[in-house]
Amino acid sequence: MPRPRLDRSFERRLAGLVNARERGVLQGGLKGVERESLRVTPDGKIAQSPHPRALGSALTHPHITTDYSEALIELVTPPFPDAWELQQYLCDVHQFVYSELGSELLWATSMPCAINGDAEIPIARYGSSNIGRMKHVYRVGLGHRYGRMMQAISGVHYNYSFPERLWPVLEAVNESKLRGRAFVDDAYFSLLRNYRRYGWLILFLFGVSPAMCRTFFTGRDVPAGLEPAGKGTLIAPYATSLRMSDLGYRNKNQAGVYVSVNSLEEYVRDLSRLISTPHPEYEADGVVVDGEWRQLNANLLQIENEYYSFIRPKRVARSGERPTKALERGGVQYVEMRSLDVGAYDPVGVNQRKLLFLEAFAALCLLRESPPLSRELSEKFESNHVLVASRGREPGLRLWTEQGALALTDWAGEIVDQMQGICELLDAGQASKPYSAALAFQRAKLADFAELPSARLLEEMRRQGQSFFEVGLWMSEMHRDYFRELYPPNPGRLAEFREEAEASLAEQQAVEGRDTLPFAEFVARYNAGSLV
């Protein structure tokens, strides 16, 4: 049976960190979460109401905003060095949001509630400023290109940056000729390549979208691979994450889109090409038709964020600055892991064990050998992600490797085993060994697929004799009740959220008052990267 080649460089790097004079060099990396969720009415229909004013401005609030739809709330945490602090913040912000939602609920699963076609999905609005209009027009363009239903899918993004004190130690261990920012960028791109190789494991362990409402395909044929399962429900029997399959974000519209992660230079080059190359189909749709903007431009991608990757290199951009320009200016600041489904069993969409595992997994991807990927190799590894998303629990499933097909369970076991030493480093000084405990919890799933959240959701539907919609609504109600019955809200944090909401509304007014450029000129300057 073929096995991936022994990675001696990983063992050497890990030993180098263990024996480093400075202890705890892996500890204290900054962690953040972006959690998306649809606002729905008490009967489970997508909300048609505007983003609640009491939550502030979706344009300028740093932590409470919207994604594609006016009904798709996105909660963005600050970065924290400890997972428990991050979890606490998520609880607090959810309590605040629920205090202002009235009778509405936050939908508990990644795949949306019952929606009767695109017309029921209101596109997010951000006011009359140029930047607010641009955000809205971008979303109008997404609707034309991919349909609104795909944009109603929710996810969780995990943002992570390694502690600064790691880099000089790792430079020495690697005996690298690169220094400073060049070394850090190169290291983060090693992580990105290995996430393409091994990131399917995240879908397998944490995917929880094996089912959806039949309404997801209103007006369209149901694709092969989906089976009816009771009232208005479609399932893929062995799926882990239909959200990340070719039915969701990995759709045919972007099948030919390729971006290299061999270096920062190649990544920026490829993305820049995509956002500047016209697409005949989008040109035929038009950009401004009868005075109405349909999209920001007719290029393969309107902006960089339209590229639906499993993971992105990120740097906080200045106002009006394109993401590629921010990366060129300052290098990689953190990575954004985008493969996580909303944790249907977690009231805040994610749990602490998952956060700890993801931190250790990021370190594994950083430390393992990571040779450059050709386009062909990259596409083969990415096909493993799509296969696991749609058939991950299939008995005997085998994945592609450069050495030949390998059983998913064997490969997953090898990856988890290699994470043990990393978890021990992260656990140093903590009697409870939280990282090792989180790893053991995930390892148990390899021996019993029934423990996978995707399997648990299907079993929940079967046991209750309910549809996906009914179970989703029941879970949403449970999460609402959890936050209403939780310990009294932290008064200081609650006051902080209210102050942020009021300040964001004032800031939106200020942004609108500062605009001087005509909108068309603003868009042209943004497209040219000349706003900053």
C-alpha positions as CSV (number, residue, x, y, z in Angstrom):
1,M,0.0,0.0,0.0
2,P,1.5,3.4,-1.0
3,R,2.3,5.8,1.7
4,P,3.4,9.5,1.6
5,R,7.1,9.9,1.7
6,L,8.7,10.1,5.2
7,D,9.2,13.8,6.0
8,R,12.5,14.0,7.8
9,S,12.6,17.8,7.5
10,F,9.5,18.0,9.6
11,E,11.1,15.9,12.4
12,R,14.2,18.1,12.3
13,R,12.2,21.3,12.5
14,L,10.0,20.0,15.3
15,A,13.1,18.9,17.3
16,G,14.7,22.3,16.7
17,L,11.6,24.0,18.2
18,V,11.6,21.6,21.2
19,N,15.3,22.3,21.9
20,A,15.2,26.0,21.2
21,R,16.6,28.2,24.0
22,E,13.4,30.3,23.9
23,R,10.6,28.1,25.2
24,G,7.0,28.2,24.0
25,V,7.9,29.7,20.6
26,L,4.6,28.2,19.1
27,Q,2.4,29.5,21.9
28,G,0.5,32.7,21.8
29,G,-0.3,32.9,18.1
30,L,-3.2,35.3,17.4
31,K,-6.6,33.7,16.6
32,G,-9.8,35.2,15.3
33,V,-13.1,34.0,13.9
34,E,-15.6,35.3,11.3
35,R,-19.0,33.6,11.8
36,E,-21.8,34.0,9.3
37,S,-25.4,33.3,9.9
38,L,-28.7,34.0,8.2
39,R,-31.3,36.0,10.1
40,V,-34.6,34.1,9.8
41,T,-38.2,34.7,11.0
42,P,-39.7,32.5,13.7
43,D,-41.1,30.2,11.1
44,G,-37.7,29.7,9.5
45,K,-38.0,32.0,6.4
46,I,-35.1,34.3,5.5
47,A,-35.6,37.7,7.0
48,Q,-36.6,40.5,4.7
49,S,-36.0,43.2,7.3
50,P,-33.0,45.5,7.1
51,H,-29.9,44.9,9.2
52,P,-31.0,46.0,12.7
53,R,-29.9,49.6,13.4
54,A,-29.2,48.8,17.0
55,L,-26.3,46.6,15.8
56,G,-24.7,49.6,14.1
57,S,-23.6,50.2,10.6
58,A,-22.7,47.1,8.5
59,L,-20.3,49.3,6.6
60,T,-18.2,50.6,9.4
61,H,-18.7,48.4,12.5
62,P,-15.5,46.5,13.1
63,H,-17.2,43.4,14.6
64,I,-20.9,43.2,13.4
65,T,-21.5,43.4,9.7
66,T,-23.2,41.6,6.8
67,D,-21.8,39.3,4.1
68,Y,-23.7,38.8,0.8
69,S,-27.2,39.3,2.0
70,E,-28.8,42.0,4.2
71,A,-30.0,39.0,6.2
72,L,-26.6,37.3,6.4
73,I,-25.0,38.6,9.6
74,E,-21.2,38.3,10.0
75,L,-19.6,38.5,13.4
76,V,-15.9,39.2,13.3
77,T,-13.8,38.9,16.5
78,P,-10.7,40.7,17.3
79,P,-7.5,38.5,17.4
80,F,-6.8,36.8,20.8
81,P,-3.8,34.9,22.0
82,D,-5.9,32.3,23.8
83,A,-8.8,30.2,22.4
84,W,-10.8,30.6,25.6
85,E,-10.8,34.4,25.2
86,L,-11.9,34.1,21.6
87,Q,-14.7,31.7,22.7
88,Q,-15.8,34.1,25.4
89,Y,-15.9,37.1,23.0
90,L,-18.1,35.0,20.6
91,C,-20.5,34.2,23.4
92,D,-20.7,37.9,24.4
93,V,-21.3,39.2,20.9
94,H,-23.9,36.6,20.2
95,Q,-25.7,37.6,23.4
96,F,-25.7,41.2,22.3
97,V,-26.9,40.4,18.8
98,Y,-29.8,38.3,20.2
99,S,-30.7,41.1,22.5
100,E,-31.5,43.2,19.5
101,L,-33.0,40.6,17.1
102,G,-36.5,40.6,18.5
103,S,-38.3,37.4,17.4
104,E,-35.7,36.6,14.7
105,L,-33.3,33.7,14.9
106,L,-29.8,33.0,13.6
107,W,-29.9,30.0,11.4
108,A,-27.8,27.2,12.9
109,T,-26.5,25.4,9.8
110,S,-24.3,26.3,6.8
111,M,-26.8,25.3,4.2
112,P,-29.7,27.8,4.1
113,C,-33.2,27.6,5.3
114,A,-36.1,27.1,2.9
115,I,-35.8,29.9,0.4
116,N,-38.2,30.1,-2.6
117,G,-35.7,31.3,-5.2
118,D,-33.1,34.1,-5.6
119,A,-35.8,36.9,-5.4
120,E,-36.2,36.1,-1.6
121,I,-32.6,36.8,-0.8
122,P,-32.1,40.6,-0.3
123,I,-28.7,41.8,-1.3
124,A,-26.8,43.7,1.5
125,R,-26.9,47.5,1.4
126,Y,-24.3,49.8,2.9
127,G,-25.6,53.3,2.5
128,S,-25.0,56.0,-0.1
129,S,-21.2,56.4,0.1
130,N,-19.0,55.3,-2.8
131,I,-17.5,52.5,-0.8
132,G,-20.9,51.4,0.4
133,R,-22.3,51.5,-3.1
134,M,-19.3,49.6,-4.4
135,K,-19.8,46.8,-1.8
136,H,-23.5,46.5,-2.9
137,V,-22.7,46.5,-6.7
138,Y,-20.1,43.8,-6.1
139,R,-22.8,41.6,-4.5
140,V,-25.2,42.4,-7.4
141,G,-22.4,41.1,-9.7
142,L,-22.0,37.9,-7.7
143,G,-25.8,37.3,-8.0
144,H,-25.6,37.7,-11.8
145,R,-22.5,35.4,-12.0
146,Y,-23.3,32.6,-9.6
147,G,-26.9,33.1,-8.4
148,R,-27.9,34.4,-5.0
149,M,-28.6,31.0,-3.5
150,M,-25.0,30.1,-3.4
151,Q,-24.2,33.3,-1.6
152,A,-26.8,32.4,1.1
153,I,-24.5,29.6,2.3
154,S,-22.9,30.4,5.7
155,G,-19.4,29.5,6.9
156,V,-16.9,30.1,9.6
157,H,-13.5,31.5,8.8
158,Y,-10.5,31.0,11.2
159,N,-7.8,33.6,11.1
160,Y,-4.4,32.8,12.5
161,S,-1.0,34.4,12.8
162,F,2.0,32.7,14.4
163,P,3.8,34.5,17.3
164,E,6.5,36.9,16.2
165,R,9.1,35.2,18.4
166,L,8.8,32.0,16.3
167,W,10.3,33.5,13.2
168,P,13.9,34.0,14.2
169,V,14.0,30.6,15.8
170,L,12.6,28.9,12.7
171,E,15.0,30.9,10.5
172,A,17.9,29.3,12.5
173,V,16.4,25.8,12.5
174,N,15.9,26.0,8.7
175,E,19.3,27.5,8.2
176,S,17.5,29.8,5.8
177,K,19.1,32.3,3.5
178,L,16.0,34.4,3.7
179,R,15.6,36.9,6.5
180,G,12.9,39.0,8.0
181,R,9.8,39.6,6.0
182,A,11.0,37.5,3.0
183,F,11.3,34.5,5.4
184,V,7.9,35.0,6.9
185,D,6.2,35.3,3.5
186,D,8.0,32.2,2.3
187,A,6.9,30.3,5.5
188,Y,3.3,31.3,5.2
189,F,3.2,30.2,1.5
190,S,4.6,26.8,2.6
191,L,1.6,26.6,4.9
192,L,-0.7,27.5,2.0
193,R,0.7,24.8,-0.2
194,N,0.4,22.2,2.5
195,Y,-3.2,23.2,3.2
196,R,-3.9,22.3,-0.4
197,R,-2.3,19.0,0.3
198,Y,-3.9,18.2,3.6
199,G,-6.8,20.6,4.1
200,W,-9.3,17.9,3.1
201,L,-8.9,16.7,6.7
202,I,-10.7,19.8,8.0
203,L,-13.8,18.9,5.8
204,F,-13.7,15.3,7.0
205,L,-13.5,16.1,10.7
206,F,-15.6,19.2,10.9
207,G,-18.0,19.2,7.9
208,V,-21.6,19.3,9.0
209,S,-23.5,20.0,5.8
210,P,-24.5,16.6,4.3
211,A,-28.1,17.7,3.7
212,M,-30.0,20.6,2.3
213,C,-33.5,21.9,1.6
214,R,-34.9,20.9,-1.8
215,T,-35.6,24.6,-2.3
216,F,-31.9,25.2,-2.8
217,F,-32.5,24.0,-6.4
218,T,-35.7,25.9,-7.0
219,G,-36.1,26.3,-10.8
220,R,-33.1,24.0,-11.4
221,D,-32.5,20.3,-11.8
222,V,-31.2,18.4,-8.8
223,P,-27.6,17.3,-9.5
224,A,-26.6,13.7,-9.6
225,G,-25.3,12.4,-6.2
226,L,-28.2,13.9,-4.2
227,E,-31.0,11.7,-2.9
228,P,-34.4,12.6,-1.5
229,A,-34.7,11.9,2.2
230,G,-38.1,12.7,3.5
231,K,-40.1,15.9,3.2
232,G,-38.3,18.5,1.1
233,T,-34.8,17.2,1.9
234,L,-31.9,16.2,-0.2
235,I,-28.8,14.4,1.1
236,A,-25.6,13.0,-0.2
237,P,-25.3,9.8,2.0
238,Y,-21.6,10.0,2.6
239,A,-21.0,13.7,2.3
240,T,-19.3,15.8,4.9
241,S,-19.6,19.3,3.6
242,L,-21.9,20.0,0.6
243,R,-21.1,23.6,1.3
244,M,-17.5,23.0,0.0
245,S,-18.4,20.6,-2.7
246,D,-19.0,21.4,-6.4
247,L,-22.7,22.1,-5.4
248,G,-21.6,25.0,-3.2
249,Y,-18.5,27.2,-3.4
250,R,-16.5,24.9,-5.6
251,N,-18.9,25.5,-8.5
252,K,-18.2,25.1,-12.2
253,N,-18.1,28.9,-12.8
254,Q,-14.6,29.0,-11.2
255,A,-13.5,25.6,-12.3
256,G,-10.8,27.0,-14.6
257,V,-9.6,29.6,-12.1
258,Y,-6.0,29.0,-10.9
259,V,-3.9,30.9,-8.5
260,S,-0.4,29.8,-7.6
261,V,0.7,29.6,-3.9
262,N,4.3,29.0,-4.7
263,S,5.3,32.5,-3.6
264,L,3.8,35.9,-2.8
265,E,4.9,37.2,-6.1
266,E,3.1,34.4,-8.1
267,Y,0.0,34.7,-6.0
268,V,-0.3,38.4,-6.6
269,R,0.6,37.9,-10.3
270,D,-2.2,35.4,-10.8
271,L,-4.9,37.2,-8.8
272,S,-4.0,40.5,-10.6
273,R,-4.4,38.7,-14.0
274,L,-7.8,37.4,-13.0
275,I,-9.1,40.8,-11.8
276,S,-7.9,42.5,-15.0
277,T,-8.8,39.9,-17.7
278,P,-12.2,40.4,-19.4
279,H,-14.6,37.5,-19.5
280,P,-16.8,37.3,-22.7
281,E,-19.9,36.0,-20.8
282,Y,-19.7,38.8,-18.2
283,E,-19.0,41.4,-21.0
284,A,-22.2,40.3,-22.6
285,D,-24.1,40.9,-19.4
286,G,-22.9,44.5,-19.3
287,V,-21.5,46.6,-16.5
288,V,-23.9,49.5,-16.4
289,V,-27.2,48.7,-18.2
290,D,-30.0,51.4,-18.5
291,G,-28.3,53.3,-15.8
292,E,-28.1,50.4,-13.3
293,W,-24.8,48.8,-12.2
294,R,-24.8,45.0,-12.8
295,Q,-21.2,44.4,-11.7
296,L,-18.1,46.3,-10.9
297,N,-16.4,45.2,-14.2
298,A,-16.6,42.4,-16.7
299,N,-13.4,40.7,-15.7
300,L,-12.9,37.1,-14.6
301,L,-13.0,38.3,-11.0
302,Q,-14.5,41.7,-10.0
303,I,-12.2,41.9,-7.0
304,E,-9.8,39.5,-5.2
305,N,-12.4,38.3,-2.7
306,E,-14.4,36.7,-5.5
307,Y,-11.7,34.0,-5.7
308,Y,-13.3,31.2,-3.6
309,S,-10.2,29.5,-2.1
310,F,-9.9,27.1,0.9
311,I,-7.4,29.4,2.5
312,R,-6.1,32.9,1.9
313,P,-3.0,34.9,2.8
314,K,-4.1,38.2,4.4
315,R,-2.9,41.6,5.5
316,V,-5.2,44.2,7.0
317,A,-5.8,46.7,4.1
318,R,-5.9,50.4,4.4
319,S,-9.1,52.2,3.4
320,G,-9.6,51.8,-0.4
321,E,-6.5,49.5,-0.7
322,R,-6.8,46.3,-2.7
323,P,-5.9,43.1,-0.9
324,T,-3.1,42.3,-3.4
325,K,-1.6,45.8,-2.9
326,A,-1.8,45.3,0.9
327,L,0.2,42.1,0.6
328,E,2.8,43.7,-1.7
329,R,3.1,46.6,0.8
330,G,3.5,44.6,4.0
331,G,3.7,40.9,3.3
332,V,1.5,38.2,4.8
333,Q,0.2,39.1,8.3
334,Y,-2.1,36.0,8.8
335,V,-3.9,33.3,7.1
336,E,-7.7,32.9,6.7
337,M,-8.9,29.2,6.8
338,R,-12.2,29.2,5.0
339,S,-13.3,25.5,4.9
340,L,-15.2,25.4,8.2
341,D,-18.9,24.8,8.1
342,V,-21.0,26.5,10.8
343,G,-20.9,24.1,13.7
344,A,-24.6,23.2,14.0
345,Y,-24.0,21.8,17.5
346,D,-22.1,24.9,18.7
347,P,-24.3,27.9,19.6
348,V,-21.5,30.3,18.4
349,G,-20.8,28.2,15.3
350,V,-17.4,26.8,16.6
351,N,-16.0,25.3,19.8
352,Q,-12.8,25.5,21.7
353,R,-11.6,22.0,20.8
354,K,-11.9,22.9,17.1
355,L,-10.0,26.1,17.6
356,L,-7.1,24.3,19.3
357,F,-7.0,21.6,16.6
358,L,-6.9,24.3,13.8
359,E,-4.0,26.1,15.5
360,A,-2.0,22.8,15.7
361,F,-3.0,22.0,12.1
362,A,-1.7,25.3,10.9
363,A,1.7,24.6,12.6
364,L,1.8,21.2,11.0
365,C,1.3,22.8,7.5
366,L,4.0,25.3,8.4
367,L,6.6,22.8,9.5
368,R,6.1,19.9,7.0
369,E,8.1,19.9,3.9
370,S,6.3,21.9,1.2
371,P,7.8,21.8,-2.3
372,P,6.3,24.0,-5.0
373,L,3.1,22.9,-6.6
374,S,2.5,22.8,-10.4
375,R,-1.0,23.7,-11.6
376,E,-1.6,20.0,-12.3
377,L,-0.5,18.9,-8.8
378,S,-2.4,21.7,-7.2
379,E,-5.6,20.7,-9.0
380,K,-5.2,17.0,-8.1
381,F,-4.8,17.9,-4.4
382,E,-7.7,20.2,-4.5
383,S,-9.8,17.4,-6.1
384,N,-9.3,15.5,-2.8
385,H,-11.1,18.4,-1.0
386,V,-14.1,18.1,-3.3
387,L,-14.1,14.3,-3.0
388,V,-14.1,14.4,0.8
389,A,-16.7,17.1,0.8
390,S,-19.1,15.0,-1.2
391,R,-18.1,11.4,-0.2
392,G,-15.8,11.7,2.8
393,R,-17.6,9.0,4.9
394,E,-17.8,6.5,2.1
395,P,-16.2,3.2,3.4
396,G,-12.8,2.5,1.9
397,L,-12.6,5.9,0.2
398,R,-9.1,6.5,-1.3
399,L,-7.5,9.8,-2.0
400,W,-4.9,10.8,-4.6
401,T,-1.2,11.1,-3.6
402,E,1.9,11.4,-5.7
403,Q,2.8,7.9,-4.6
404,G,-0.6,6.5,-5.6
405,A,-4.1,6.1,-4.1
406,L,-4.2,6.0,-0.3
407,A,-7.0,5.2,2.1
408,L,-8.4,8.3,3.7
409,T,-8.3,6.8,7.1
410,D,-4.6,5.8,6.7
411,W,-3.6,9.3,5.5
412,A,-5.7,11.0,8.2
413,G,-4.1,8.8,10.9
414,E,-0.6,9.7,9.7
415,I,-1.4,13.5,9.8
416,V,-3.0,13.2,13.3
417,D,0.0,11.3,14.6
418,Q,2.4,13.9,13.3
419,M,0.4,16.6,15.1
420,Q,1.0,15.0,18.5
421,G,4.5,16.5,19.0
422,I,3.1,19.9,18.0
423,C,0.3,19.6,20.5
424,E,2.8,18.8,23.2
425,L,4.7,22.0,22.4
426,L,1.6,24.0,22.5
427,D,0.5,22.3,25.8
428,A,3.8,23.2,27.6
429,G,3.1,24.6,31.0
430,Q,-0.6,23.7,31.0
431,A,-1.5,20.8,33.3
432,S,-4.8,20.1,31.4
433,K,-3.0,19.5,28.1
434,P,-5.8,21.1,26.1
435,Y,-4.2,20.7,22.7
436,S,-3.5,17.0,23.2
437,A,-7.0,16.5,24.5
438,A,-8.4,18.2,21.4
439,L,-6.3,16.0,19.2
440,A,-7.4,12.8,20.9
441,F,-11.1,13.9,20.4
442,Q,-10.5,14.2,16.7
443,R,-8.5,11.0,16.5
444,A,-11.5,9.1,17.9
445,K,-13.6,10.1,14.9
446,L,-11.2,8.1,12.6
447,A,-12.2,4.9,14.4
448,D,-15.9,5.7,14.4
449,F,-17.4,7.7,11.5
450,A,-20.7,7.9,13.4
451,E,-19.0,10.5,15.6
452,L,-18.4,12.8,12.7
453,P,-20.7,15.8,12.9
454,S,-21.9,15.2,9.3
455,A,-23.0,11.7,10.4
456,R,-24.6,13.0,13.6
457,L,-26.7,15.5,11.7
458,L,-28.1,12.8,9.4
459,E,-28.8,10.5,12.4
460,E,-30.6,13.4,14.2
461,M,-32.9,13.8,11.2
462,R,-33.5,10.1,11.0
463,R,-34.1,9.8,14.8
464,Q,-36.5,12.7,15.0
465,G,-38.2,11.8,11.7
466,Q,-37.8,15.4,10.6
467,S,-36.6,17.2,7.5
468,F,-33.4,19.1,7.2
469,F,-35.4,22.4,7.5
470,E,-37.2,21.2,10.7
471,V,-34.0,20.1,12.4
472,G,-32.3,23.3,11.4
473,L,-35.1,25.4,12.8
474,W,-35.1,23.3,16.0
475,M,-31.4,23.8,16.4
476,S,-31.7,27.6,15.8
477,E,-34.4,27.8,18.5
478,M,-32.1,25.9,20.9
479,H,-29.2,28.3,20.2
480,R,-31.5,31.3,20.8
481,D,-32.7,29.8,24.1
482,Y,-29.1,29.1,25.1
483,F,-28.1,32.7,24.8
484,R,-31.2,34.0,26.5
485,E,-30.7,31.7,29.4
486,L,-26.9,32.1,29.6
487,Y,-25.2,33.9,32.5
488,P,-26.1,37.6,32.7
489,P,-24.3,39.5,30.0
490,N,-21.0,41.2,31.0
491,P,-22.2,44.8,31.5
492,G,-18.9,46.2,30.5
493,R,-18.8,44.2,27.3
494,L,-22.5,45.0,26.5
495,A,-21.8,48.8,26.9
496,E,-18.7,48.4,24.7
497,F,-20.9,46.8,21.9
498,R,-23.5,49.6,22.2
499,E,-20.8,52.3,22.0
500,E,-19.3,50.6,18.9
501,A,-22.7,50.4,17.3
502,E,-23.4,54.1,17.9
503,A,-19.9,55.1,16.7
504,S,-20.2,53.0,13.6
505,L,-23.4,54.8,12.6
506,A,-21.7,58.2,13.1
507,E,-18.7,56.9,11.1
508,Q,-20.9,55.9,8.2
509,Q,-22.4,59.4,8.1
510,A,-18.9,60.8,8.1
511,V,-17.8,58.6,5.2
512,E,-20.9,59.6,3.2
513,G,-20.1,63.3,3.9
514,R,-16.5,63.0,2.8
515,D,-17.3,61.6,-0.7
516,T,-16.4,63.9,-3.5
517,L,-15.8,61.6,-6.5
518,P,-18.6,60.5,-8.9
519,F,-19.2,56.8,-8.3
520,A,-18.0,55.7,-11.8
521,E,-14.7,57.5,-11.2
522,F,-14.4,55.9,-7.7
523,V,-14.9,52.4,-9.2
524,A,-12.4,53.1,-12.0
525,R,-9.8,54.3,-9.5
526,Y,-10.4,51.2,-7.3
527,N,-10.2,48.9,-10.3
528,A,-6.9,50.6,-11.2
529,G,-5.6,50.3,-7.6
530,S,-5.1,54.1,-7.4
531,L,-7.4,55.0,-4.5
532,V,-4.7,54.9,-1.9
